Amino acid sequence: MSNFEQHELGFPGSRSGNTRLRRGIYLLPSFLTVANMLCGFYAVMSTLKGGLADLDYASKAIGLAIVFDSFDGFVARATGTSSEFGKQFDSLADIVSFGIAPAVLAFTWGVHGISESEFLDIRRIHEIGWWVALSFVICCAWRLARFNIQGMAPGGGSRYFVGLPCPAAAGLIAASVHAIKTPIEDWRWSVVWMIVVASAAALMSSTVKYRSFKDLPMARRQPSMAIVVIALLVWLIVFDSEVVLMLMATAYVAAGVTLLVVRVVRHRLVSNPAKT
C-alpha cells in the first residue's frame, strides 16, 4: 500500500514518519560537521595541557576531524542535502579544526619548549613563532573564504582545488607531531619547523592546484582490486600510523608543488624550443 493510500485511509504517522526521516537526512551532514568541530576543540584543549601524550592526542583529534570533514561533504552530496547553511557552517568548523587547532599545536610543540641558548634570545623565536601561527590561521580563513566564493579550479570541474586544502595543511602538522612526538627543544630545528608551517600557510593562499579526488566514482561499484588497496592502506595506517600518515601528508603537499614545477618547465620548453 502506497504512502498516499495510507494517508487517505487515515493511517496515523505515515507522513510524519517520512518527515522525520527527511529531517534526519538533512541533519546528518551537520552532525558530522559538529563532530569535526568537537575534534578541533578537543585538540586545542589537549594542546593547552602541554603533556607529551596530550600533544599526540591533539594530533590524532585533528586527523579524526579530517575524516569527519571528508564524510560530511560526501554525505551531503550523496543525499542531495547540500545547502548554503551547511557550507558556511562547515567553513566555521574548519577554521577551528584546521586553522586554530593546528596553529596552537604547531606553536606549542615546535616553538614553546625550546631550550635557552647563549647565542640567541629565545623570546625572539617565540615572537616569530607566534606570528607564524597567526599567519597559518589567517591563510586558513582566507582559503576557506576564497573557496566559498570561487569554488574549485576553473576549467577542471571538481578535479582540482585552488591552493592547498586546509585539512591537508593541518594534516601535515598533525602527522609531523604524531610521527616525531617529542617536542622540539633546539632553536635551529624550531626555525626549520616554522619554515614548514609558514610554507603550508603560503600554499593554502596560493593558486597551486591540488587534486580533490571528488571526481572518483565512490558511490559506484568498485573493482575488487580497489577494495584490496583501500583495505591494505587502512591496515598500514593501523599498523604503523606514524610513518604512513607522515608519508601520505608529505606526499600530497609535495605533489601540488611538483606538478606546478613540471607545468612551468614544460611551458618554457614549448615556448622556447631548443635551436637546432
N, C-alpha and C positions, 0 to 999 in steps of 0.2 A: 504494500500500500504506500502510495507516494506521500510526501510531506503535505502537499496541497490537500489530498483527500483526508489525511488525518486532521488537518486544521478545519476542514469543512464539517467533518463528523464530530468535532469537538474534543478530540484527544488532547488532554492538557499537556503542556510542557514541550510540545514538538517544536514550535517556532522559538520558544525561549531557549531551548537546548541548543539549537543552531546558532542563536545569537551569542550565547556564552562561548561556543566553540570558536566562532569567528573572532570574538573579542580576545580569547586566549591566544589565537594565532597572531593577532596584531600585537599583543603584548610580549610575545616570546622574544623577538629581537631586542626589545627594550630591557627585558630581564637579563639577556646576555650582556647588554651594554652596562647595566648596573653591576654585573659580576666583574666586568672589565674595570670599572671604576673602583670597585671594592678591592681588587687586587692592587691597583695603583696606590690607593690609600694605605693599605696594609704595608706595601713596600716602603712608603715614606716613614710610617711609624716604626717599622722594624729597623730601618736605617738609622733613625734617631737614637735607638738603643746603643748602636755602635759596636756590639759584640761581633766576633768572627762568625758565629753561627747566624746571628741576626742579619748580617750583610748578605750571607748566602741565601737566607730565606727571602730577603728583599729581591735578589736577582731572580729567584725561582718565581716569585709573585709576578714580576714583570713578564717573565716568559709565559706564565699562565694567562696574564692579561692579553698577550698577543694571540693566544689560542681563542679566547672569548671574542676578541675583536674580529678575528677572521670568520668565526661562525655567525656573529650577528649579521654581518653583511650578506653572507651566503644564505642564511635562513630567510632574511628579508627578500632577497631576490628570488629564492626558490618558491616562496609562498605568495609572492606578489604583494607584500605588505610594506614596501619601501615608501617612505614619506619624508617630507621636509623636516618635520619634527624629529624623526628618527635620525636623520643626517646631522642635524645640529646637536642633538643630544649625544650622538656618538663622538662628534668632534670635541665637545666639552669633556667627555670621559677620556678621550685620547690625550688631551692636554695634561690631565692628572697622571695617567698611567705611562705615557710615552714622552712627556715633557718634564714635569716637575719631579716625578719619582726617579727616573734615571739620572737627572741632573744632580739631585741631592745625593744619590748613591755614588755617582762619579766623584763628587767633591769629597764626600766622607771617606770613601775607600782609597782614592788616589792622591788626595792633597792634604786633608786634615791631619793625618797621622805622621807626616814626615818628621824626621829627627832634626835636632838642632845642628847647625853647621857653622863653623868659624869663618867660612868663605862667603856665606850668604845669609841675609836676614830672611828667615822663613815666613815672616809676616808679609813680605812682598809676594812670595809664592802663594800664600793664602789669598791675597787680594786678587792676583791674576786668576787663580782657580775659581774664585767667586764670580768674576766677570765671565769666565769661560762657561761656567754652569748656567749663568743667566742668559748668555748668548744661545745656549742649547735650547732653553725654554722658549726664547723669542723666536728662534728659527722653526721650532716645532709648531708654535702658534701660527707663524707666517705660512708654513707649508700646509697646514690644515685649512686656513682661510683661503689660500690660493686654490686648493683642490675643490673646496665648496663652490667657488665661483667658476673656475675654468674646467674642472673635471680632469679627464685623462689626457694623455698626449695627443695633440691634433694629428689626424691622418692615420692613427694607429688603432682606432676603435677602442677596445678595452684592454689592449695587449700591454701598454706601457704606462707607467706613472711618470710624471714630470717631477724630477727630484727624488732623492732617497726617501722612501716612505718612513714616516715617524716610527712605526713599530720595528722596522729594520734597524734604525739608528739606536733606538732603545735596546733592541736585542743585542746589538754589538757590545754595548756597555754591560748589560746583564750577563751575557755569555763570558765576557772577559773576567768579571768578578767571580762568576761561578767556577770558571776554569782555574784561575790562579788562587783565589780565596784569600791568601794572606795580604792584608792591606800594604800599600806602598809606603816605605819609610825613607828611601833615598830620594833626595830632591831632584836628581837627574832623571830618574825614572818617572818622577811626578811630572816633570816637564814633558817627557815623551807622552805620558798619558793625557795631559792637557791638549797636546797637539792632535792626538787621536780623537778626543771629544770635540775639539773645535773643527776638525775635518768632517766629522759626522754631521755637525751642525751646519757647516757650509754646504755639504751635499744635499741636505734637506731643502735648503732655499735655492739650490742651483736648478739648472734646466737639464741636468743629466737624466737620460731616460733609463728607467728600471723596469724590468719585466714584472707584470702584475699577476700572471697566471690565471686571470679571470676568464680567459678565452678557452681554458681547458674544460672539456665537457664532463665535469664531475658528476652531474646528475644522470648521465647516460651510463649504460652498462659498460664496464671497463674490462679489457682483456685480462686474462689470468696473470700474465707477466707483470702488469702494472700493480695488481694487488700484492704480488710477491715482493715487488720492490718497495711498496709502501710499508708492508709488514716488516721487511728487513730494516728499513730506516727507523721504524718505531722501536724495534728490538735494539738497534745500535744506540739509540738515544737513552733507552732504559739501562742498557749495559754499561755505557761509558758516556754519560751526558756531557761531562766537562769537555772532552775532546771533540765530540761530534757536533755539539751546538756551537762551539767556538769556530770550528771549520765552516759550518753552514753560514753563520753570521758574517764571517770574514769573506767567504767566497761570494756571497750575494752583494755585499758592499763593493768589493773589488770588481765584480762583473760589470757594473754600470760604468765605472771609470775605464776599464779595459776596452769595452765596446766603443766608448767615446773616442779613445785614442786610436783605435783601429779605423773608425769612420773618418777622423781627421786626417790620418796618414793616407787612407785610400783616396780621399777627396783631393789631397795635394798631389798625389801621383797621377790622378786623372786630369787635374787642371794643368799640371806641368809635366807632360810626358818627357821621358829621357830622350835627348837628341842623339840620333844615330849618325 
